[in-house]
Every structure is written in C-alpha cells, then in structure tokens.
Amino acid sequence: MSGKYTIILAAGKGTRMKSKLYKVLHQVCGKPMVDHVLTEVEKTQPDQIVTVVGHGAEAVEETLGKRSQYVVQEEQLGTGHAVLQAEPLLGTKEGMTLIASGDTPLFTAATFEKLFAYHMDKGAKATILTATAPDPFGYGRIIRSDIGTVQKIVEQKDATAEEARVNEINTGVYVFDNQALFAALHEVKNDNAQGEYYLPDVIQILKAKGDVIAAYRMKDFSESMGVNDRVALAAATKVMQARINKQHMQAGVTLIDPATTYIDADVEIGPDTIIEPGVYLKGHTKIGADCKIGTHSELINATLEDHVTVTSSTIEDSIMHTGSDIGPNSHLRPDSEIGEGAHLGNFVEIKKATIGPRTKVGHLTYVGNAILGSDINVGCGVVFVNYDGVKKWEAKVGSHAFIGSNSNIVAPVTIADHSFIAAGSTITEDVPYHAMGIARARQVNKADFWQRTAIADDPEWNQPDK
C-alpha cells in the first residue's frame, strides 16, 4: 500500500543569521520557523515525518518533540546528502515523499496538498513546486519545453542570458516517488565547486531515465520566502503577520490598524472583539467574544473570557473571567485569576493572586500571593506584603470586606468576611468577622509646635505667605 511521507531539512547552521540560536529555531510570529513548517505538514496527514537535523539537533528535537522522527546529518555535504540520511527510515517504502526546508515558514498546507494532487495527476516521478518571482535573480530557473514539460533546473550562476530572463523559479520544495528518490540519490555526484551533493540533481537523473518530471506553479510567490538572515526574517514575519491578521478579521475580529497589530500564530480570538493599534498578543493567548483590547496592551499566554476590557496593560500567564476589566497601565503577572465583573484600575499589579467576582482594586495597589473573595473594595495605595526576605507568604481576604487606602496587609494573615481595615493601617494579625482592624498610632496634635523649630527663627520663612 502506498503511503505519503515528508522530509523536513533542518540541518543547516545558518551562519548568515549571526546568532547563537540555531537558524530554524528563530521565531516568526511567536513560533520557530521549523515548527511552522511542521504544523502545515501535519495538516496534510502524512504517514511519517522525518526531520533531518545537524547543528543544534537537540534543541530542534526538544522544540518539535515526538511529532517527528529524526535523523542526523553529521557533515554538511549538501541537500542531497541530507535527504539520504532519511533512507534507513523511508528508503524501502512505496508512495510519495514531500521535501521541504525548515527555514521556509510561509508555506501552507493548502499548497502542499495541491502539490501532492498535481504530482499524482501527472503520474510523475518528481514534481517541483515553482512560483513566478518578481525578481528571479539568485533563484534556480525552471526551463520548460515547448509543450510545457520540465527540461531542467538551471542555477543562477549557470544560466544563459535567455535562461536568466525566465521568472519561474524553483522554491526548493519537491514531491518524489519515494523509491525513485533514494535510488537516484545514490547516483548524485559532488563534482561542483562546493563538493556537495545537491538534491536538484535528482531531477536530471530521473529525466535521463525517461521518467515524468512535473512542475506545479503556485500563485503566491511570498509563500516561498526562505530565511537566511535577519532581514529575511523580518520580511517573513511581516508576511505572516498580515496573513494572521487577515484570518482574524475574516473570522469577525475588528483590528483598528492591522499594520500595527501583532498577533502570534497560536493566538485565538472570538468574534466582535476589538483590537486597537499597538497591541501585541503573544504565545497561546485566548480571547473570547466581545472583548476590547486597548492601545499598547501586551498579552502573553493570557486567557480572557467574553466581554473583558483591557486598557493599555500587560497580562502574563493569567486568566480574566467574563466581564472583568483592567487598566490603564496595570500588570497581571503569572498565575493570577480575575473573577467575573472584577475591576482592576490604574497602576495595579497582581501576582499569583485570585481576585473574586465583582471585587474592585482601583488604583496604585500591589496584590501578591493572596486570595481575595467577592465584592471587596480595595482602596488606593494598598500593599499586600508577601515577602519576609526569605519566603513568600499568603494573605486571605473574605468576601464583602473593605480595605482602606494606604494599608499594608502583612502575610500570613486572614481578614474575614464583612470586615474592615481602617485607612493607613499595617495589619499583621487576623481580623475577625464584622470587625474593624486599626493598626496605626493615634494622632496627636502639638500646639504651637511652630515656635519650637529652628525654621521659626528664619526671617525669610517667618512670613504670613510662607
């Protein structure tokens, strides 16, 4: 029974990236390039995926996990040599094999599917994925016969003046008859300036045997963009950003200015949500329906249920439940949970804390390592003091409590339901049900204190308007 296989080439070092990070692990819209390729390949439902790794092999395998099998190209001896490393896993199998590069993050599953279908329809031993390039310089050209069949692939340096004018280029993606591929790879020579074994040479070997060589020309040239340096990485990111934004808008999300809205590949957004300019949605952020994300907000692995409003704030690895709101200029640090209808106002920082439904934390407040119940009012300038210099401690505040402004809640401490904290208190002991906790010195007014200060003897200050 014939199968469908894929080989992803991810062994190149990528010296032009000028980076310690392995090339295919550089990110485009929050996801490593090779992961983009694998994700689209997976959608075609192949029977087996093999990734060829070399430099940074362990990092690639850790990134992709068990979604692929791996073979190692110990020496960098060209693309043909890289594919040959997969022979122990695929060499004897019948079917067709897609070959794609790990540094081409823009190809889509739809394009791969069309390539497979075209290959089968033409009864080809090899099918080349091609595109029409606005500027074909540097690409291998597809030279066709008068009847449209592929004669050869000509590299830029070997092209005649007439061949160089051809704008149909080789994208570097192929589908081969699997057994024909590995048989031909053993015939590839390395008699070139680089002393490498090139995968495109397989095309000429198969053609010399009289096999059918096909070429499927895709419509969108931008998909074929490979990334070899930081300039190309930025260009690919721009294309992916536009693609992602378009998909969200077509699904019912309003982006006020798509050009300044940055959404990572794995972000989910519900319909009728409005995203203002300058917003960055990262990682595995999930946003419900009818939300509003205000200008210059950053959400990282955040979960927002429906009808949540975020105003110029940062949310990391936290959840906001239905109808809650935050901002402006506030920060949800990791492991925070904000209840339904809760309000977090200006300059509020929440860290590893739970804020109950309808609780209000209005402004200039820090809540760390705490559990707050429902319907609490937290006044301005309150600090939950959670760290004693060695260990973090937890504070608990019951429902319907009132915490006055400029209070310090020193954990570990429990403040019961329906209790009160007087403004300016430093609370170090539990406060019982219905009680008021007051922890501040009683005010004492010193009469005529002005006369006791040295400043009173200063003629300049001892004036009515001073």
Secondary structure, DSSP 8 states (H G I E B T S, - for coil): --EEEEEEEE----GGG-SSS-GGGSEETTEEHHHHHHHHHHHT--SEEEEEE-TTHHHHHHHHGGGSEEEE-SS---HHHHHHTTHHHHTT--EEEEEEETT-TT--HHHHHHHHHHHHHHT-SEEEEEEE-SS-TTS-EEEE-TTS-EEEEE-GGG--HHHHT--EEEEEEEEEEHHHHHHHHTT----STT----TTHHHHHHHHTT--EEEEEES-GGGG----SHHHHHHHHHHHHHHHHHHHHHTT-EES-GGG-EE-TT-EE-TT-EE-TT-EEETT-EE-TT-EE-TT-EEES-EE-TT-EE-S-EEES-EE-TT-EE-SS-EE-SS-EE-TT-EEEEEEEEES-EE-TT-EEEEEEEEESEEE-SS-EE-TT-EEE-B-SS-B--EEE-TT-EE-TT-EEESSEEE-TT-EE-TT-EE-S-B-TT-EE--S------TTGGGGSGGGG-TTTSSTT-
